[in-house]
Amino acid sequence: MLFFGLILGACSDLLSDRGNSAESGNPEMAGLLTLEGGAPAKNARVQCVPAGYNALRDSVLDSRWQTFTDSLGNYSLKAVPEGNFSLEAYHVESGMRLLLQNLAVKKDSTLAIAGELTPTGTARIEASPFENGTSGYVYVIGTSILRSVKVKFGAIFVDSLPADQLDLLVFIADNGDSLTLDSALTVDSGDTVNVLAPLISLTYKVPLNTTSGGANITDTLFGFPLVLRLDSSLVDFSVIGNISGTWTAKKADGTVLPLQLAKWDNKAKSADFWVRLDTLLPQSTTDTLFFTFQEGTASVANDPIFNAANGFIAVWHFEDGANIALDATGNGYAGVGANTSVGAGAIGSALRYNGLTSYMSIPRTAEGELNFAYDDTMSISVWVHPDILNTSRFVYGKGVTQYHLKYLYPDGWLFERYKEQTEGSARYWYKAPLDTIEDTGKWDFLTVVQVGTIINLYRKDSLITSSPAIGTYASSYYTSNDFEIGRQVFPLDVDSTGQYFWGAIDELHISKVARSASWVRATYLNQRPVDAWPTVIKEP
């Protein structure tokens, strides 16, 4: 952030009554400022700064040297400093800046200066004489640049710098010790200039406790996808988010595991990674995962985390924006939606549904792997966040009379599957009760596991039922609908939709294998939004 008119330290006579005045016949300055790309830099802050100005020591800039651009990007100053000075501009909305140095105006003339504001850059400067955690200020002589900084990773990080050559950059610690660059610092737009700063490495330990004190897993899991979440307590996003390097996941024996970045958000200060464990041992306190970052190394391509070899057919993380859902398995089951929006998810982002017109359709799934038969083997897990439970709401499925998961008002979550018969269709339904008041506005986790004609319905990590209610439905068994999320679709001859979901849906995973109770429990504990297992520990 640029500090305009900030008073720090003793006042100097540098700024006292030394402006050229248009009212007294002396020059003025004017021009047009644009943003990168050509748009006018409207409502940008513009000011002139005398050569030799020290933002840490000197007094407030003369208000006659400051102005704002109009809606077209034009500015005009009725007075400028005597001698050499700099022109600075800052556009708050975009964060873009401009710095033009070594300007001067002759008496009785007008200086016309146009310029383009561009994205800022960052300076990273080696600070080995100072210990990590040392606080102080960085300023640039002849500009209003003044930053409160702290030494991190053996360096000083100065962000939001205008793209230009900065001649005299000074760091002064709170105890009075200082560091001055010997040569000019060239800052490029959107980049980080590194001045002898050491490379950064990070190490995290992830104990995979699967005893009763941890995940309480009772059988070995193979190819298990584990999400690792990082927040500001584990990562300095202002630093790591602006440098390049490689993240790696390893077992204690050095085996490198497939790893993928799902989401990195500097603004929210959060990051999500998926790692595929080759094995997750039951009732173990010794299994440990090591998660590292090394700056300056090239990333290595990894196998997909959710691959067919581990039984996955389709996986949607819903991290791709509104009305789209890419398939993380690589099988191409991309969703095309309508009227969905992006919101907070159980992991990262989720898609939100408005209860009236929102839905996600997966084209070309009427036939193929998602066209599960009455006695197939499959597993489907999903996170749901109902905003309203005042009527029945559809979560996912292939139409009314094949299979689907919904909320049946006022009873609870309901998984239904159908079977062809002479008249109508045989209906089997499995119910997980919930409280329409207590459970509204909260994340819930539901898993359906089918092996032949046996179905287990889990809520969170508990098996709710494997015994269906059985009846007959008037409409015939119908399999020609595509897989849908967020709305119920009737057979084509009925041509109707309904029961639109109201809330958020996240992490919908479909497999062609039957997941065990341990798999369901580990998935729930790992993916839940709070108190997730396992704990990520930052190493010194």
N, C-alpha and C positions, 0 to 999 in steps of 0.2 A: 504494500500500500504506500502511495506517495504521501508524504507529510507536508502539507502546505501551511505556511504561517506558524510553524512550531517554534516555541521559545525554549531554548535549552542553554544553560550556561550564562555567562555575563554578556551584557549587550556590548556591541561594537559601534563605532561611528561610521562603519562601512556603508550603512544604508540611510543615513540621515540626510534628507533633503538633497539628494544627488541625482534626481531624475531629470531627463530632458522633458520639457513640457510643450505640447502642441499649442496650449493656450498662450504661451509666451513667444510663439513663433518658431519653436524648435520642432524636431521631427516627430513623427508618429510611425507606427508599424501596423500592417494589416496583411491578411492573406486568407487562403482557403485551405482547410484541413480535411483530409479524407481518411477513411479506414482502409486497411488492406482489403482489396477487392473492389474499391471504388466508391463505396457508400459514403455519404457525408458524415463527418465526425460531429454530429450535432450534440450540443450541451456538454462539450468537452471542456475541461479546465485548462486554461492557457496562462502561462506566466513567464516573465523574464527574470533571469537570475544573474547577478553580476559575477564576473570572473573573480575568483578568490573567495567567494562566499563559502562559509563553513556552517552547515546546517546544525551542527552540534553546539556551536559557540555563538553565532551571530543572531541578531534580533529578527523580528518579523519582517518579511519582505514588504516593500512599499505597495499599498493596495492599488496604486495607479499602474503597477506593472502586472496586474492580474485581471483576467476577464474570463468569459465563457463564450464558446462559439454559438451561433444561432442555429436554427433548424436546417440550414443549408451547409453548415460547417464553416461559415465565415467568422472571422474575429477581427477586432480592431483595438489597438492600444493607443491611448492619447499621450503616453509617456513611456520611455524606456530608460534603462540605466546608462550612465555615461561610460564610455570606453567599451571594452569587450564584454559580451554577456552571452548567455545561453537562452534558447527558447525551449520550454517544456510544455507538453500537452498530455493530458490523461483523460481517457474515455472510460468512465466508471462502468457502464453497462457491459462493454466488451473486455475491459481490462487492458486494452491496447495503449501503448505509450509512444511518445516522440521526444527525442532530444536532439537539438541542433546547437552545436557549440561554436564559439569563436565568431559570433556575429558582432557587428558594429554599425552605427548609424552616423552619417555625417550631418552636421548642422544644416538646418533649412532643407532637408530632404526627407522623403518617405521611403521606408524600407518595405518592400513587398516580399513576404516569405510564405510560400506554400509548402505543405508537407504531408506525408502519409504516416499515420499511426499504425504500428505493427504489433503482433504478439510479443510479449516480453521474453527475456532470457534469464538464466540463472548463472551465478558465479560460484564456483566451489574452490576454495583456496586453502592450501595446506597451512595448518596452524600448530605445528609440533611444539613450539615453545609453550603453548597453553594446554592445560589439562581439559579433557572432555568435561563439559558442564560449565566452563568459564563463560560468564555473561559479559556483554559489552555492546558497543555500537559500531556500525559501519557507516561511513559517510564518504561522499565523493566531492572534492573541492570544486567549486564553480557550478554546483547543482544543488537542488533541494533534497537530493537522495539521502535519506537517513533511515537506517534499519536497526531495530533491536534484535540482536542475534545471540546464539549460544554455540559454543564449540561442540560439534558432534562428529564422531568417527574420525577424530584428528583433523577436522577441517571446519572452515566457516562457510556456511551456505547463505548466499544472498539472492533472494528471488525478486521477481517483478522488476527487473532492470530493463531500461530502454535499450534497444539495439543500437549500439554506437561504440566508439572507442573512449574508454574512461581513463583519463590520464593519471589521476591521483586518488587511489582508493585507500582508505585508512580504517583499520580496526583498532579501537581503543577499549581495553577491558575496564571493568568497573573499578579495579584497583589502580588504574592509571597507566599500566603497561600498554604499549601499542605495537602495531605491525603495519608497515606501509609497503605496498608493492613497488618494486624497483622499476618496473616498466608498465606501459599502458596495457589496459585490459580490454580486449575486443569481445563484445557481447553480441551474439547472433540471435536473431528472432527465433523463439521456440526451441532454443538449444541451451545446453549447459556447458560453460567453459570451465575446464579443469586446470587449475594451477598447482601442479605437483601434489595434489591430494592423494592419500593412500587409497588403494582399492578396498572395497567394503565386502566383508563376508559375515554371514549370519548362520547360526545353528540353533535348531529347535529339537527338543526331545519329545516324543509322543509315546508314553507308556500304554501298551495295549493290554490293560488289565481285564481279563475275561472271567475272573472269579466272581463270587457273589458280591465282592466289594467294588466290582466294575460292571461290565456288561452281562456277566453271568451267562456265558455261552456254554452249551453242553455238547456241541458237536463241532467238528472242524468245518470251517467255511472256506471254499475255494473261489478265487477270483472275485473277492468281495470289494465293491466300490466304497471307499471311505472318503468323506468330505472333511477337509481341514479348513477351519476358519481362522483368519488373522484379523485383529483389530488394533486400535491405536496403543493398547498396552503391550503389544508384541512387535509392532512395526512402526517406524517413523515414516509415515506415508509422504511427508513433505520431502524426504530424502530419497527413499527407495523407489517411490513412484516416479522419480524423474531420472533414474539411471537404468542402464541395461545390464543384464546378467542372466544367469541360469539358476533356476530352482530345481532341486533334485530331492527325491525321496529314496532312502535306502533302508534296508533291514540292518540289524546289528551285525550280521555276517558280511556286509558290504554289497549284497545283492541290490541292484538298482531296479526300482519299481516304476511302471508306467505312471506318468503324472501329467495332468492337464490343468491349466488355469481356466476356471469357469468365469470369474468376474474379479476385476480390480477397480476399485472406486476411490480415487484420491480424496474426493470431496466428502464422501461418507466415511472415509478412513476404514475401509473393510476390503477383504479379499477372500475369495473362496477357491480352493484347489480340490480336485478329485485325484485320488491315488488308488490304483488297483492292487490290493493285497493278494499275493499268490496263495497264501494260506493265513487263516486266522485261527489260532489254536484255542481249544476249549480249556477253561479253568487254569489259565496261565497268568503268572505275575511277572514273567521274565521277558516276554516278547515286547520289543521296543522298535519304534520307527524313528528314523532320524531325517529331519527335513532341513535342507540347507539352501542358502543363496550365496552365489559367488559372482561378484561384479567382474565384467570384462571377459566372460566366457560365452561362447556361442551356445544357443539352445539346441538340444538334440530332439529329433522327431521321436514321438512315442506312439505305441500302439493305442488304439481307442480304448478308453476305460470300460465302456459298455459295449462289448463285442459279442458276436454270435457264439464264439467258443465258450462263453460263460452264460449262454442261454438268453441273452437280451434280444428282443425283437424291435422295440421302440422305446426311446427315453426322451422325454421333453422336460428341459430345465426351465423353460419360459423366461430366458434371459435375452431374448432377441428383439424386444420391442413389441408394440401393440399390433395385434392382428396377424402375428406370425409366430410359429413355433418350430424351430429346427430340431431334427431328430439326431440325438447325440450318438446313436449307434452307427451312423453312416448308411443305414438301410434306405434312407430317402423318404421316410414318412413325415414329411414337413406339413405342418398344419397351416391352414388359411382361415383367418377369422374375420369377424365383423363386430365392430363396436366394443371391442375389448380395450382395456387400458392397462398401463403398467403400475404395479403397486409393490409394497414390501412382501417378500415371500418367506416361506419357512427357511429357505436358503437363497440369499441374494434377492432377486426379483421374482414376481409372480404375475400372472395375468388376472385382471379383475373383470368380473361380469356384472352387468347392471340389472339383471333380473327381468329384463323386458325384451332386449334384442341382441344381446351378446352371445356369441358362440364361437367355437373353433371346429372346423371340419378337416378330416384327414382324407384327401382325395385318393381314389383307387384302392380303397381298403374293403370294398364290398366282398371281394374275393382275396385270397392270399392268407398270409400268416395271422392276421388279426380276425379272420373269419372262423373263430373257435366253434367247434362242434359241441354238442351236448355232453360228450364223454371225452373231451380233449384234456391235455395237461397244460396248465398255464398258471402264471402268477401276475397279479396286477396290484401295485401299491400307489397311493396318491395322498397328498396333503390337501385338505380342504379347510377353508375359513369362511363359514357362513355368516353373512351380515344380517340376514333376515331368515327366520324359520317360521313364517306365518302361513306357508302353503308348501306343497310338494315341489321339490327342486331336483333337477337332473344333473348328475356329475359327469358321467361318461357312459359310453356303450354303443352297441350296434342296433339301434332302433328299439321299438317297444317289445317285439316278440322274438329276440334272440338272446342277448344278455345285456345287462346294464346295472350301474350303481346310481342310486338316487337317495334323496331325503324324502321319506313318506310322512307327510304331516298327519297327526302330531306324534307318530310312533318313534321314528328314528331312522338311522341309515338302513337301506334295504338293497341287497344284491339279489337280482332276479335273473334266472335263466329259463329257457323254454325248450320244449321238445315237441317234435312233430307228432301229431296223432290224427286219427280219421276226421274228427270234427274239432275245429279250433286248435288249440295248442295246450300241451301240458305245462303247467306253471309251477316252478319251484322257487321259493323265496326264503332268504336268510336275513334276519333282522338284528341290528345292534342298537338298542335303545339309547336315547339321550334326552337331556332336559332342554326344552325349547328356550328357556330363559338362561340357565346356567351355562349352556354350551354355545350360545350365540356370541359371535365376535371373538372366537378363539380358534386356534389351529387344531385340527384333528387329523389323525393318521389312520387310514383304512387299507387293509390288505386282503385280497381274495386269492386263495390258493386252491386250485382244482387238480385232482388226480382222478381221471376217469369220471365216475358219477359222484365222487365224494368232493365236497367243497367245505373249506374252512374259512370263516370270516373272522378277521382280527380287527380289533380297535385298539389303537396305540400298540402296545406289545402283548396284549392279552387275547387269547382265543375266546371269542364270544359265543360262537355256535358252529356246529357242523351238521345240525339236524334241520332240514328245511320243512317249512309248511308246504303242502302240496294241494294244487287245485287245477281247475281248467279255465283257460282264457278264451273268449269268444273268437278273437282274431286268430288267423292261421300263423303257424311258424314261418318267419320271414327273415331271410339272410342277405338281402340285396341292398341294404343301406350301408353307407360308409360309416366308419367310426367317427363319433361326434363327442365333443367336450362342451358341456355347459347348456345343452338343450336336448330335449327328447324329440326324436323323429319317428313319425309313423310310417307304415309301409307306403310305397309310392302310390298305390291305388287310393289311399286315404288322403295323401297330399296335405299333411298337417304337421305342425311343430308346437312345442309348448314346454311348460315347466322349466323355464329359463333359470339358470343358477344365478344367485345374488351373493356375491362375495368374491373370494380369491381361490384359485386352484394352482397348485405347485407340485413339481417333481412327480410327474406321472410316469411310472416305469412298468413296462410290460415284458414278460419273459415267457418262453415256451417250456420252462421247467417248473417243477413244484418246489418253491422255497420252503425251507424248514422253519420251525418255530424260532430257532436260534438266529436264522437269517432275518426274520421279521423283527425280532427284538433288537438285534444289532443295528439294523437299518433305522428303526424308530429312535433309539438312543443317540445314534450318530447324527441324524438329520433334524432332530427337534430344535426349534428356534432358541430355546434357553436350556442351560445346564446340559449341553451336548457332551457326549462321550466320543472319543477320549479327550483328555486335557492336553493342550499344546503348551509346552514349557520352553521359554527362551533360555538358552544357555549363555553364560557370561562371555 
